């Protein structure tokens, strides 16, 4: 009998905590999904890999839109990076195709365009930087080495623009025309150079 009385006293003294626990449990049950969503979003912000993947999707979507609007066959981004270090302490500058979208039936070339020494394509880069790498006919490209590589990729027309951030050259963003599709190469969107440059700038701003 004494044990039962003691148990009742314990229950009474703990009643406040029991009610609090029941309230908290009910709250979590009612708002379970919003809380989980909030946690997932918070974790995503701290997850560098996931954040990069989400940003890559945005960039690929923007490139795909550019490709479709200009009726091109490929759209891509080259980024600059360091290569090996010379004995003098200077770095060997390189560029790699980090993003690429293609139309169905068009070959992907990005895997073969990695770690390209910029010193080998100085004339081509000079044309790009001066906004002159817009050629309906790839045979008009001045850099012989670059022209040969473009022809090997099946490119018939090309348009590439530089992207700057804080005054620094960060990347090159361009489109390729591979097939004529019966109507010839359509550069009508590109002939509006300022509009094309503005579109390139917006895509470049997505790069992190």
N, C-alpha and C positions, 0 to 999 in steps of 0.2 A: 504493500500500500504506500509506504514511504517513497519507494522508487518511482511509482506512478506520479505522485505529487511533485517529486523533483523534476521529472520529465516535463510535466505541464508548465512548471515555472520556467524551464529552459526555453520551451516553445514560445511562452508569452514574452519573455525577454528578447527573443530573436525575431518576434513578429515583424518589427520595423524593417529589419534587414531582408526578411523574406519578401515583404511587399516591394521593397526597392528592387530586388533581383527580378521579381516577376514583372515589374514595370519596364526595367531595362530590357529583359528578354522579349517582351511584347513590342517594344520600340524597334529593336533590331529586326524582329520578324517582319514588321510592317514596312520598314524602310530598308530591307535587306539589299535590294537591287541598286538603289541610288548609292548606298554606301560602298557596295562592291565596285560600281562604276567609278566612283570617286577614287577609290584605292587604285584601280587599274590605270586611270589617267595619271595619278600621281606617280605610280611606278614607271609608266611609259616615259614621263618627262625625265626620269633619272636613268632610264635604260638607254645608253648611248647607241647600242646596236639597233634597237627597235626604232629609235628616233631617226637614225640615218636611213633606215629602210623606208620609213614613212616619207622622208624627204625625197628619197630616190624615186619613189612612185610619183610624187608631184612633178619632179623634173621630167620623167619619162612621159607623163601625160601632156606636159607643156610642149615637149619636142614632137609628140605625135600630132598635136593640134597644129603646130608650125608646119609639119610635113604635109598634112592634109590641105591646109589653107594655101600653100604654095604649090600644091600638086607635085611635090617632089617624091622621091623613092626612099631616101634616107634622111634622117636628121640626127645630129650628133654634137657632142661636146668634147673638145680636147682640153686637158688641163696640164699646166706646167709643173714640174717638180724637179728636185735634185736627183742627180745620178751618183756616180762614183766621185770621190774626192781626188784631185790631182796632187802630185807631190808639192806643188806650189801652194796648196791649201784652198784653191778655188774648186768650185763644184762644176761637174759636167751637167749642163742643163738638158732636160729631156721633156718630152710631152707624150701623153698617152690619151687614147680615146676611152674616156671613163663612162660615157653614156651614148647609147645608140638605139634608135628605133628604125624599123624598116617595113616596107609594104610586103604583103604576102608574095612570095615568089622571088624576092630580092635577097641576095646574099648578105649576111652580116659580116662586117669586116673588123669589128672592134678588137677581137682577140688578137688579130695580126698587127694591130696598130698600137702597140705598147712599147714604152721606153724608147721612143724615137729620138735620137740626138738632134737637138734644134740646129746645131751647126751645119748639118747636112742639108737643111732646107731653108737657108737664110733668104734666098730670093723669094721663095713661096711665102714665107712669113712676112717679108717686107710688103708684098702685095696685099696680104690680109690686113696688116696694120694700117696701111694707107687706104683701106676700103676699096681696093681695086680687084679683089678676088671674087668677081662676079662675071662668070663666063658661060654664055649659052653653049659655046663650043669649047670643050676642054683643051683642044689643040692650041688655043690662044694663051694658055698658061705659059709663062716665061721660064720658070724653073724646070729644066729638062728632067731632073731626077724625080721631082714631084709629079710632073706630067706623066712620066712612065708609070709611076705607082698608081696614079688615078686611072689611067687607061687599063691597067691590069685588074682594077676593081670593077671594070665595066662602066665607069663614069663617063657620061657624055657632056654633062653640064654641071656647073658647081657654083655655089655662093657661100662664102665664109666671111664672118665678121668677128672683130676682136671684142672682148668684153673686159672692161676696166672696172676696178673697184678702188676707191681712194687714190686714184692716179696710177695704180699698178695694173699691168697686164696680167689677168688671172686665167683667162681661158679663150678658146676659139669656138664659136658656135656656127654650125653650117648645115647645108642641105646638099644632097647629090641628086642628079637626074640620071637615071640609068636607062630607062625605057622611054621611047617617044610616045607610046600608046596611041599612035596614029595621028597625033595633033602637033607634034613638035614640042620642044621644051617651052614651057610657059613661065616667063619671068615677070609677069605683069605685077605680081605682089612685090617683087624685089625692086622693080623700077622706081617705086616710091621708096627711095633709099632711107629717108628719115623715119618713115613708118616701120620699115624693116629693122632698122637699128633700134628703134624703141622696143620692138617685140623681142629682139635679141637681149636687150638690157633687162627686161623683165624676167626672161628665162635665167639669165646669169645671176640675177639677184636671189634665186632659189638655192644656189650652190652654197654649201656650208663647208 
